[in-house]
Amino acid sequence: MAIDARVSKKAATMTLIAAAAVSLTSIPAAAHDSTSRQPAAAGAGVQAAPGTARLPGGLSALSWMVADAETGSVLAAKNPHRKLPPASTLKTLFAVTVLPKFSAGTVRRVSSGDLEGIGAGSSVVGVKEGRRYSVADLWRGVFLRSGNDAVHVLAAMNGGWGTTAQEMQETARRLGARDTTVKSPDGYDAPGQVSSAYDLTVFARAGLANDDFARYCATPRAAFPGAGGTTMIENTNRILVGSHGMSRYPGIIGVKNGYTSKAGNTLIAAARRNGRTLLVTVLNPQSNANNAVYKEAGSLLDWGFDSAGTAQPVGTLHAVRTAYEGGGPLGPEAAELAAADTGGGSPRRSALVVGAGAAGLVAMGLGALFGRRRQARGRTGQGPGPA
C-alpha cells in the first residue's frame, strides 16, 4: 500500500520549530555555568546553586540533570555535557525528527528490506514482514517496547537508515544539542555514537511540545497487532507503569528508558505536579543496585519538586522555546495527562511563539518541509541492544 504522504499542520509546525531554533530566546547562562559549552573532556562535577536544598544521597550515575521543562532552567547537574552512549533514550531524537512526518493512520506493509540490519540482541515489539501496521502502531512499538524493528520500519518510510541518521543529526544541531553524534537511529551501540544528559533533556523537552509524542511516551499499556489478532504490550519504563519492584511515580508523564551493554541503564523521566513540570535525565548508574536508574531519577525528581521556589538555576537549556500561552514547552496533551494522574493543573492551549527575524526561517522551514516530502514520494520503498 502506498504511503500517505500528506503533511499535517502539526508536521509543519514541528518543522518550523526546528528551523526557527536559532532565533528563539534562551535564558543567559553565567560564564562559569556547568551547562556552558565546554570541551568534551572537561569534568563539570556536581553543580547546584548555593543555599538550595541538599541533593539526594546515593547518586551513582556518571551523568545526570534536573531541569524545569517550562522555563528551561537547569536546577542541578553532574557532568551534563559528558559524552556517553545513550541507548534507547536516543529514540527521543528519532521521534522529534520523524514523528511529525506521517499521520497516525498511515498504513505500511512491511517488507524484508524494512527489517534489514536490526542489531543482534535488539529489543523488538514483534513487527513481521508482510503484515500491515499503522504508523500509530509503530510508534507505540517504539515508545512502549523500545522496538528497534518498529524504528527500522519508520526509518525506511523516512527514506532509509542513513538519511534518518543525518536528519536526526541536523535536528540535534538546530535544537542546540552539540554533544550528540548519531550513528544508529534506534540507539543501538555503534562506534562513535554518543549523547549527553544535557542533549537528551533538550530532546525530551522538544518532544513534549508535540501532543502525539506526549501521548505515546505516557502510555503504560496498549494493544499491538499480533499473529492471532492483537496482543497487549506494556511500557518498559518501570516508574511509568509501576512494575518490577517500582511504584508508579506521582505525576509521571514519560519519557524514555534504555539499556545497552556499553551505555548501561539510561532514563529520561518527566513528571508534573502543581503546575510544574520537571525533566530528569540519568545516565549509567554505577551502584549495581536493583532499579538504580529509576530510584536515582525518582530521588532527583523529589528533590526538584521539594526545591520549588528555592533552587536557583545553574544554567539553561538552549533548546527551541515552544510557548503554550506562557513560554514553556509543555503541550496540551502532556498537561492533560499529568492532570489526570495528579488530579490538578489545567491544560494549556498551544500557540507557537517565535523570535525576531523568524519570518524568513519560517519560510525556509516550509520550503525544506515540502521539499523533503516531494523527495519522499520519489523514493522506493537487556543485552547488547537497547531496551
Secondary structure, DSSP 4 states (H G I P E B T S, - for coil): --------HHHHHHHHHHHTGGGS------TT-TTS---TT----EEE-TTSPPPPS---EEEEEEEETTT-EEEEEESTT--B--GGGGHHHHHHHHGGGS-TT-EEEPPTGGGTTPPTT-------TT-EEEHHHHHHHHHHH--HHHHHHHHHHTT-HHHHHHHHHHHHHHTT--S-B-S-TT----TT-BB-HHHHHHHHHHHTTSHHHHHHHT-SEEEEEETTEEEEEE-S-HHHHT-TT-PPPTTEEEEEEEEETTTEEEEEEEEEETTEEEEEEEEEESS--TTHHHHHHHHHHHHHHHTTTTPPPSEE--S----SSSS----HHHHHHHHHHHS------------TTHHHHHHHHHHHHHHHHHHHHT-----SS--
